[in-house]
Amino acid sequence: MSEKPSVLFVCVHNAGRSQMAAAWLAHLAGDRVEVRSAGSDPGDAVNPAAVEAMAEVGIDISAEIPKVLTVDAVKESDVCVTMGCGDTCPVFPGKRYLDWTLDDPAGQGVEAVRPIRDEIRKRVTDLIAEIAPEPAR
């Protein structure tokens, strides 16, 4: 078992919200946290508006590929953050589950995705402060 906390972000298509959240966590926490993302019904590609919105803040998610949610991914994660996938995420004792209610960026333009991106950053920042704060210098 790793010493650092692991977080799994789950949304239906693993093409927007969960990809942005995983990218924010990796960007903001660096190697202090293990990051995974998955979808209950993964799409074919990451939402282009999500890719563009993240590029605007200097984070490239263009090479990411939607991944299917597996029981192992949940078992291997300390925190499971769901975003609109309902009851499709398996629940195991001892895991921490958070459900973030966020607008779905599917089919939206970048103008509609920016506020979702910014809200995800705020929530990820709060999560980092809780599970993997910056070490004191």
Accessible surface in RSA format (square Angstrom, percent):
REM  Atomic radii and reference values for relative SASA: ProtOr
REM  Chains: A
REM  Algorithm: Lee & Richards
REM  Probe-radius: 1.40
REM  Slices: 20
REM RES _ NUM      All-atoms   Total-Side   Main-Chain    Non-polar    All polar
REM                ABS   REL    ABS   REL    ABS   REL    ABS   REL    ABS   REL
RES MET A   1   196.91 102.0 115.25  76.3  81.66 194.4  94.16  80.1 102.76 136.1
RES SER A   2    57.17  48.3  26.40  35.2  30.77  70.9  30.54  65.0  26.63  37.3
RES GLU A   3   183.13 105.1 143.65 108.7  39.49  94.0  66.18 128.0 116.95  95.5
RES LYS A   4    75.66  36.9  69.51  42.6   6.16  14.7  41.60  37.4  34.06  36.3
RES PRO A   5    29.58  21.6  25.78  23.5   3.81  13.8  29.29  24.2   0.30   1.8
RES SER A   6     5.55   4.7   5.55   7.4   0.00   0.0   3.33   7.1   2.22   3.1
RES VAL A   7     0.00   0.0   0.00   0.0   0.00   0.0   0.00   0.0   0.00   0.0
RES LEU A   8     0.48   0.3   0.48   0.3   0.00   0.0   0.48   0.3   0.00   0.0
RES PHE A   9     0.00   0.0   0.00   0.0   0.00   0.0   0.00   0.0   0.00   0.0
RES VAL A  10     0.00   0.0   0.00   0.0   0.00   0.0   0.00   0.0   0.00   0.0
RES CYS A  11     3.69   2.8   3.69   4.1   0.00   0.0   0.00   0.0   3.69   4.0
RES VAL A  12    43.47  28.6  43.47  39.4   0.00   0.0  43.47  37.8   0.00   0.0
RES HIS A  13    77.76  42.5  76.49  53.2   1.27   3.2  47.43  48.9  30.33  35.3
RES ASN A  14     0.00   0.0   0.00   0.0   0.00   0.0   0.00   0.0   0.00   0.0
RES ALA A  15    13.53  12.4  13.29  20.5   0.24   0.5  13.29  18.7   0.24   0.6
RES GLY A  16     6.08   7.5   0.00   N/A   6.08   7.5   3.01   8.3   3.07   6.9
RES ARG A  17    16.38   6.9  15.83   8.1   0.56   1.3   0.00   0.0  16.38   9.9
RES SER A  18     0.00   0.0   0.00   0.0   0.00   0.0   0.00   0.0   0.00   0.0
RES GLN A  19     3.57   2.0   2.57   1.9   1.01   2.4   0.00   0.0   3.57   2.7
RES MET A  20     0.00   0.0   0.00   0.0   0.00   0.0   0.00   0.0   0.00   0.0
RES ALA A  21     0.00   0.0   0.00   0.0   0.00   0.0   0.00   0.0   0.00   0.0
RES ALA A  22    13.65  12.6  12.67  19.6   0.98   2.2  12.99  18.3   0.66   1.7
RES ALA A  23    14.75  13.6   4.91   7.6   9.84  22.4  13.20  18.6   1.55   4.1
RES TRP A  24     2.62   1.1   2.62   1.3   0.00   0.0   2.62   1.4   0.00   0.0
RES LEU A  25     0.04   0.0   0.00   0.0   0.04   0.1   0.00   0.0   0.04   0.1
RES ALA A  26    50.62  46.5  41.98  64.8   8.64  19.7  42.82  60.3   7.80  20.7
RES HIS A  27   105.44  57.6  75.39  52.4  30.06  76.9  44.77  46.1  60.68  70.6
RES LEU A  28    50.74  28.3  27.52  19.7  23.22  58.4  29.77  20.9  20.97  56.4
RES ALA A  29     1.92   1.8   0.08   0.1   1.84   4.2   0.70   1.0   1.22   3.2
RES GLY A  30    40.28  49.7   0.00   N/A  40.28  49.7  33.80  92.8   6.48  14.5
RES ASP A  31   117.02  82.0 101.54 101.1  15.48  36.6  37.96  89.3  79.06  78.8
RES ARG A  32    54.46  22.9  45.74  23.3   8.72  20.8  37.43  51.2  17.03  10.3
RES VAL A  33     6.55   4.3   0.12   0.1   6.43  15.5   0.12   0.1   6.43  17.4
RES GLU A  34    52.50  30.1  47.81  36.2   4.69  11.2  24.13  46.7  28.37  23.2
RES VAL A  35    45.16  29.7  14.55  13.2  30.60  73.7  14.55  12.6  30.60  83.0
RES ARG A  36    62.62  26.3  55.88  28.5   6.74  16.0  32.93  45.0  29.68  18.0
RES SER A  37     8.37   7.1   2.75   3.7   5.62  13.0   0.00   0.0   8.37  11.7
RES ALA A  38     2.81   2.6   2.81   4.3   0.00   0.0   2.81   4.0   0.00   0.0
RES GLY A  39     0.00   0.0   0.00   N/A   0.00   0.0   0.00   0.0   0.00   0.0
RES SER A  40    36.47  30.8   8.97  12.0  27.50  63.3   8.22  17.5  28.25  39.6
RES ASP A  41    86.73  60.8  84.91  84.5   1.82   4.3  19.66  46.3  67.07  66.9
RES PRO A  42    43.10  31.4  23.84  21.7  19.26  70.0  23.84  19.7  19.26 119.7
RES GLY A  43    26.33  32.5   0.00   N/A  26.33  32.5  16.99  46.6   9.34  20.9
RES ASP A  44   150.40 105.4 116.71 116.2  33.70  79.7  38.61  90.9 111.80 111.5
RES ALA A  45    66.49  61.1  54.01  83.4  12.48  28.4  56.63  79.7   9.86  26.1
RES VAL A  46    11.48   7.6   2.76   2.5   8.72  21.0   2.76   2.4   8.72  23.7
RES ASN A  47    19.45  13.4  14.21  13.7   5.24  12.6  12.38  29.8   7.07   6.8
RES PRO A  48   107.90  78.6 100.48  91.6   7.42  27.0 104.40  86.2   3.50  21.7
RES ALA A  49    11.84  10.9   7.12  11.0   4.72  10.7  10.23  14.4   1.61   4.3
RES ALA A  50     0.00   0.0   0.00   0.0   0.00   0.0   0.00   0.0   0.00   0.0
RES VAL A  51    32.58  21.4  32.43  29.4   0.14   0.3  32.43  28.2   0.14   0.4
RES GLU A  52    88.82  51.0  84.61  64.0   4.21  10.0  30.83  59.6  57.99  47.3
RES ALA A  53     0.00   0.0   0.00   0.0   0.00   0.0   0.00   0.0   0.00   0.0
RES MET A  54     0.00   0.0   0.00   0.0   0.00   0.0   0.00   0.0   0.00   0.0
RES ALA A  55    60.06  55.2  41.16  63.5  18.90  43.0  43.84  61.7  16.22  43.0
RES GLU A  56    83.68  48.0  43.04  32.6  40.64  96.8  41.28  79.9  42.40  34.6
RES VAL A  57    55.75  36.7  30.90  28.0  24.85  59.9  40.01  34.8  15.74  42.7
RES GLY A  58    66.78  82.4   0.00   N/A  66.78  82.4  37.63 103.3  29.15  65.3
RES ILE A  59    15.56   8.9  12.15   9.1   3.41   8.2  15.16  10.9   0.40   1.1
RES ASP A  60   111.71  78.2  82.63  82.2  29.08  68.8  39.22  92.3  72.49  72.3
RES ILE A  61     3.50   2.0   3.13   2.3   0.37   0.9   3.50   2.5   0.01   0.0
RES SER A  62    71.58  60.5  44.86  59.9  26.72  61.6  28.59  60.9  42.99  60.2
RES ALA A  63    90.26  83.0  63.99  98.8  26.27  59.7  74.23 104.5  16.03  42.5
RES GLU A  64    78.11  44.8  69.13  52.3   8.98  21.4   8.50  16.4  69.61  56.8
RES ILE A  65   121.75  69.3 119.00  88.7   2.76   6.6 119.02  85.7   2.73   7.4
RES PRO A  66    13.79  10.1   0.84   0.8  12.95  47.1   0.84   0.7  12.95  80.5
RES LYS A  67    89.53  43.7  84.82  52.0   4.71  11.2  84.00  75.6   5.53   5.9
RES VAL A  68    89.69  59.0  79.27  71.8  10.42  25.1  79.27  68.9  10.42  28.3
RES LEU A  69    24.65  13.7   7.27   5.2  17.39  43.7   7.27   5.1  17.39  46.8
RES THR A  70    60.88  43.3  55.44  56.2   5.44  13.0  54.32  73.0   6.56   9.9
RES VAL A  71    73.51  48.4  68.95  62.4   4.55  11.0  68.95  59.9   4.55  12.4
RES ASP A  72    86.02  60.3  84.85  84.5   1.17   2.8  15.17  35.7  70.85  70.7
RES ALA A  73    15.42  14.2  12.85  19.8   2.57   5.8  14.95  21.0   0.47   1.3
RES VAL A  74     0.45   0.3   0.10   0.1   0.35   0.9   0.10   0.1   0.35   1.0
RES LYS A  75   105.68  51.6  97.00  59.5   8.67  20.7  45.58  41.0  60.10  64.0
RES GLU A  76    92.20  52.9  80.81  61.1  11.40  27.1  34.89  67.5  57.31  46.8
RES SER A  77     0.83   0.7   0.14   0.2   0.70   1.6   0.14   0.3   0.70   1.0
RES ASP A  78    53.51  37.5  47.23  47.0   6.28  14.8  21.21  49.9  32.30  32.2
RES VAL A  79     6.06   4.0   6.01   5.4   0.05   0.1   6.06   5.3   0.00   0.0
RES CYS A  80     1.77   1.3   1.49   1.7   0.28   0.7   1.49   3.8   0.28   0.3
RES VAL A  81     0.00   0.0   0.00   0.0   0.00   0.0   0.00   0.0   0.00   0.0
RES THR A  82    15.46  11.0  15.46  15.7   0.00   0.0   7.02   9.4   8.44  12.8
RES MET A  83     0.00   0.0   0.00   0.0   0.00   0.0   0.00   0.0   0.00   0.0
RES GLY A  84    50.40  62.2   0.00   N/A  50.40  62.2  30.11  82.6  20.29  45.5
RES CYS A  85     6.70   5.1   0.00   0.0   6.70  15.8   2.80   7.1   3.91   4.2
RES GLY A  86    63.03  77.7   0.00   N/A  63.03  77.7  42.73 117.3  20.30  45.5
RES ASP A  87   150.98 105.8 118.60 118.0  32.38  76.6  42.71 100.5 108.27 108.0
RES THR A  88    79.62  56.6  56.31  57.1  23.31  55.6  64.05  86.0  15.58  23.5
RES CYS A  89    11.04   8.4   4.51   5.0   6.53  15.4   4.62  11.7   6.43   6.9
RES PRO A  90    37.81  27.6  25.54  23.3  12.27  44.6  37.76  31.2   0.05   0.3
RES VAL A  91   114.14  75.1  87.28  79.0  26.86  64.7  87.28  75.8  26.86  72.8
RES PHE A  92    47.76  23.9  46.05  28.5   1.72   4.5  46.05  27.9   1.72   4.9
RES PRO A  93   131.82  96.1 103.11  94.0  28.71 104.4 115.61  95.5  16.21 100.7
RES GLY A  94    88.21 108.8   0.00   N/A  88.21 108.8  44.01 120.8  44.20  99.0
RES LYS A  95    44.49  21.7  26.12  16.0  18.36  43.7  14.60  13.1  29.89  31.8
RES ARG A  96    88.12  37.0  81.08  41.3   7.04  16.8  50.89  69.6  37.22  22.6
RES TYR A  97    68.72  32.1  43.32  24.6  25.40  66.1  43.45  32.7  25.27  31.2
RES LEU A  98    42.30  23.6  37.93  27.1   4.37  11.0  42.08  29.6   0.22   0.6
RES ASP A  99   102.78  72.0  73.55  73.2  29.23  69.1  31.85  75.0  70.93  70.7
RES TRP A 100    22.55   9.1  22.11  10.7   0.45   1.0  11.40   6.1  11.15  18.1
RES THR A 101   116.68  83.0 101.35 102.7  15.33  36.5  81.02 108.8  35.65  53.9
RES LEU A 102    20.31  11.3   4.36   3.1  15.94  40.1   9.85   6.9  10.45  28.1
RES ASP A 103   110.97  77.7 100.53 100.1  10.44  24.7  22.51  53.0  88.46  88.2
RES ASP A 104    70.53  49.4  57.37  57.1  13.16  31.1  24.29  57.2  46.24  46.1
RES PRO A 105     1.92   1.4   1.92   1.8   0.00   0.0   1.92   1.6   0.00   0.0
RES ALA A 106    56.19  51.7  39.80  61.4  16.38  37.3  43.28  61.0  12.90  34.2
RES GLY A 107    88.01 108.5   0.00   N/A  88.01 108.5  45.16 123.9  42.85  96.0
RES GLN A 108    82.86  46.3  71.76  52.4  11.10  26.4   7.09  15.1  75.77  57.5
RES GLY A 109    39.89  49.2   0.00   N/A  39.89  49.2  28.75  78.9  11.14  25.0
RES VAL A 110    15.52  10.2  11.49  10.4   4.03   9.7  11.49  10.0   4.03  10.9
RES GLU A 111   123.22  70.7 111.40  84.3  11.82  28.1  58.76 113.7  64.46  52.6
RES ALA A 112    39.49  36.3  26.42  40.8  13.07  29.7  35.01  49.3   4.48  11.9
RES VAL A 113     0.00   0.0   0.00   0.0   0.00   0.0   0.00   0.0   0.00   0.0
RES ARG A 114    80.85  33.9  80.85  41.2   0.00   0.0  29.94  40.9  50.91  30.9
RES PRO A 115    81.36  59.3  71.26  65.0  10.09  36.7  76.44  63.1   4.91  30.5
RES ILE A 116    12.67   7.2  10.21   7.6   2.46   5.9  12.61   9.1   0.07   0.2
RES ARG A 117    18.73   7.9  18.73   9.5   0.00   0.0   0.00   0.0  18.73  11.3
RES ASP A 118    72.43  50.7  65.14  64.8   7.29  17.2  30.04  70.7  42.39  42.3
RES GLU A 119    57.87  33.2  54.61  41.3   3.27   7.8  23.39  45.2  34.48  28.2
RES ILE A 120     0.00   0.0   0.00   0.0   0.00   0.0   0.00   0.0   0.00   0.0
RES ARG A 121   103.07  43.3 103.07  52.5   0.00   0.0  23.86  32.6  79.21  48.0
RES LYS A 122   118.72  57.9 112.14  68.8   6.58  15.7  89.71  80.7  29.02  30.9
RES ARG A 123    59.55  25.0  56.58  28.8   2.97   7.1  16.11  22.0  43.44  26.3
RES VAL A 124     0.00   0.0   0.00   0.0   0.00   0.0   0.00   0.0   0.00   0.0
RES THR A 125    64.74  46.0  63.64  64.5   1.10   2.6  60.83  81.7   3.91   5.9
RES ASP A 126    78.56  55.0  71.56  71.2   7.00  16.6  28.35  66.7  50.21  50.1
RES LEU A 127     5.80   3.2   2.90   2.1   2.90   7.3   5.36   3.8   0.44   1.2
RES ILE A 128    14.15   8.1  14.15  10.5   0.00   0.0  14.15  10.2   0.00   0.0
RES ALA A 129    67.68  62.2  49.18  75.9  18.50  42.1  53.32  75.1  14.36  38.0
RES GLU A 130   104.85  60.2  73.37  55.5  31.48  75.0  40.86  79.0  63.99  52.2
RES ILE A 131    36.26  20.6  13.97  10.4  22.29  53.7  19.01  13.7  17.25  46.8
RES ALA A 132     8.99   8.3   2.53   3.9   6.47  14.7   8.99  12.7   0.00   0.0
RES PRO A 133    82.55  60.2  71.60  65.3  10.94  39.8  73.30  60.5   9.24  57.4
RES GLU A 134   104.25  59.9  83.64  63.3  20.61  49.1  42.87  82.9  61.38  50.1
RES PRO A 135    85.15  62.1  71.82  65.5  13.33  48.5  81.73  67.5   3.42  21.2
RES ALA A 136   108.42  99.7  67.84 104.7  40.58  92.3  78.10 110.0  30.33  80.3
RES ARG A 137   252.89 106.2 172.60  88.0  80.30 191.2 108.95 148.9 143.95  87.2
END  Absolute sums over single chains surface
CHAIN  1 A     7048.0       5244.2       1803.8       3951.7       3096.3
END  Absolute sums over all chains
TOTAL          7048.0       5244.2       1803.8       3951.7       3096.3
